[in-house]
């Protein structure tokens, strides 16, 4: 039995868009240098190039999924589950980008945008195999 191209992966709890928003929140938190720091929705909108209304809609979905919490002042923080999920998405992104650049010689900007597409469709098993391969090649994809 083969999977069709549109079938949803069981190990992807969120939609592609949900994963992108979660990853953006995580990356902004990392850039601030303070894990668990609240993030402004305007910063998420800026990083993803979307409207604040789109961010607010996505945040509602992420709140329902238990991935983020939002203060009454609008600041967003990742829940422990959200941080764990976001870290996995970001790790997958970095591994795929490294593979595309290092092993296939893809130009960095293209590798980054294509890694963003690929990170949402590969199973956790395939990602772990890719990361294992990259580490055997001498690249370290940290958690």
N, C-alpha and C positions, 0 to 999 in steps of 0.2 A: 504494500500500500504506500503510495507516495503522497506527499503533502502538496496541495495546490499553492500557487503563489500568493494567494490572499488569506490563507489560514493564519489564525492568531497563534503565536507561540505561548505555550502554557507557562513558561517561566518569565514571561513579560506581563507583569500585573497591570501596568499602565499602558495607555496608547503611546504612540510615537511622540505626539505633542506633549502628553503628560510627562514623559521621560525627559524631553527637551527642557521643559520648565523646571523640573526638579533638578536637572543637571546645572541649569543656569543659576539657580539659587545656591546650589552647592559650590559652584565655581566662584561666585561673588563672595560667599562666606570664606572660602580659601584665600582669595585675594585680599580680604580684609585682615587676614592674619589671626582671626579669632574664631575658632570653631564654635558653632552654636550662636554666633552673632546674628542679631535680627537684620533682615534685608528689606530694603524699600522696594515696593512693587515697580516704581519708576526705574530703578536700576535693572530689574529683570526685563522690563519693556525695552530699555535701551540696549541691553546685551543681545536680546533676540531680534530686535528690529520690529517689534510689534506694538500695538496700542496698549495703553493702560487698561482699557476695557477688556482686551483679550487676556491680559494677565489676570485681571480680577475674575474672569470666567474660569480660567484654568485653576486659579487658587481655590475656587469653590470645589472643583472636582478633586483637587489634591487634599483639601481638608476632609472631604467625604471619605476619601481612601485612607485617611489617617497618616498622611505623609507630611503635612505641614500644620502649623498652628499660626493664627494671625491675631495680633493684639488689637485692641480697640483703636489704636493709633495707626493701624494698617501695616505695621512691621511684621515680616514673615520669618518664622524659624522652622527648621526641619525637625520633625519628631525623630526619635532614635531610629524608627523603621524607615523614615524618609531619608535620613542621612545614610543609612546602610545601602538602600536602594540607589541613591544618587551616586554614592562612591563607586558602586559596581558599574553604573552607566559611564561615569567619567573614566574609570579604569579601562573599560572596553574601548572607549573613544581613543584614549592614548595608545593602547595596544594596536588597534587597527591603523591609526595614523602612522605609528612607528613602522609597522609592517609594510604599508603602502610606500612610505618614503624610503626606508632602508633596503627592503628586499626587492621591491619592484621599481624603485627609482621614480616614483610619482612626485611631481612638483608639490612642495609643501602646502600651498593654498588649496590645491585640488585634493590632496590627501586628507586635509582637515575636513573639507566639506563632504567628501565621500565616506570618510570614517563616521561622520555624523549620521549618514543614511544607514550605513551597515550596522552600527551599534544596536539598532532597534530590532533587527531581524534574526541575528545569530542566537542560537541557544546558549545557555550557560555552559554546557558541556563543550561546545565548539569554541567558545571564548577561552575557556580554561586550557584547551588543547593549543590554541594559538599562542596564548601567553606562555605556556610551557615551551613551545617551539622557539619563541623569541628569546626566552631566558637561556635556552640551550645555545642560542646564537650569540649570547653575550649581552643582550639588552635586558635591563632590569625595568620591569613595569611594576612599580610599587603599588601597594594597596591604596 
